[in-house]
Every structure is written in C-alpha cells, then in structure tokens.
Amino acid sequence: MKRFYSLSLVVLLVALIAGCGSNDTKNKETTNAQSGNQNTRTETPNKENMSTDSLDLTQRTGIPFQIRQPSQDTLPLLGIMANLEQNMAVVQAGIWRGNYQAINKAANALVNHAKIPNREVQKIQAILGKEGLKKFVAADKYWHSKAKELARAANERKMEQIVNRTTELIQRCASCHMKYRAPLRDSPKWLER
C-alpha cells in the first residue's frame, strides 16, 4: 500500500512540475465560462487587470476555494483540522492554476492556524500519555516548519519547491492521522465535556 501512495505522489509531482511550471504566462489571459449554478458566487475581474494571481479560484470550477483564517485564538481540534483541510485544498488549486498569491495566502493561513484549547490538550495527554503528547507536538512543529517553507517558496514563485513542500505536508498529515486520529477519535475520554 505504501508503494502505491509513493508512486501516486511521484506521478502527481511529475504532472504538476511539467504542467504548472511553464504555464504562468499562458494563464494570464485565461477567462472563465461560468456554469449556471446559482449558488456559485464569482467576481469577474477587469480584462486589462486580469492575471492568474488576481483570478478568484472559483471562476474555473465553481468550487468555493476560500482561505480559512481562525476566528479566534483557539478552536477545537476538529475545527482546526477542517480549516487546514480547506487551506490545503486552496494550495492544491493554486498549484494547478499557477496562482502563487493564493498558495502564499493559504500557506500562511496553515502556519497561523488557531491553537488547540487547553482542555483538549489535556484530553490528548490523557489519551496518548506524556510521551505521546510530546511526539504529537513535535509532529506539529515539524509540519509548521514545512508550511513556512511552502509560504516562502510561493512568495519566491518557485513551483518545484512548492510542489515538494506540499507533498511533504500531505505525507506528514497522513502520517499524523495514522498515528493519532484513531486513538483520539475512538477514546471515550475525547467525548467527555
């Protein structure tokens, strides 16, 4: 199973590097034919100011890719994960479209996500133990360092580095979920108020 995921990531990387690296100037004049979906909100930029970086990511697909900033200093872990998932989707959409500005903003939102409330940190420690909590925190710190590198690569418009950092982030997410999601989710302590 690991080989399949590794092979899939390699194929994705090759496709992204080949497809996105050279399309930056071609995409500057791209316009969108929006579907008749009444629930999709898009804003059409002026033709003379149109560039890949100024296009709303909903214009091509109708999917509302919106960067999620934390609404407060702390959020429940599940809320943080939902925001991270949405911001990773923006990063990936930005890669496909060569939109460095969107990638940079989403990467910074990843770095600056809300903190886990103390009561949930205590539950995590109760479930994983002190050593488990230390490993959980270490995984989070490493993940943040990669998200910062992603933001820096997007700021420098280095698509190959962006793809590499994004792949590392996805791998780290999957690794962390395999180690911690089931023990946390399945513990009765997690549901205690």
Secondary structure, 3 states (H helix, E strand, C coil): CHHHHHHHHHHHHHHHHHHHCCCCCHHHHCCCCCCCCCCCCCCCCCHHHCCHHHCCCHHHHCCCCCCCCCCCCECCHHHHHHHHHHHHHHHHHHHHHCCHHHHHHHHHHHHCCCECCHHHHHHHHHHHHHHHHHHHHHHHHHHHHHHHHHHHHHHCCCHHHHHHHHHHHHHHHHHHHHHHHHHHHHCHHHHCC
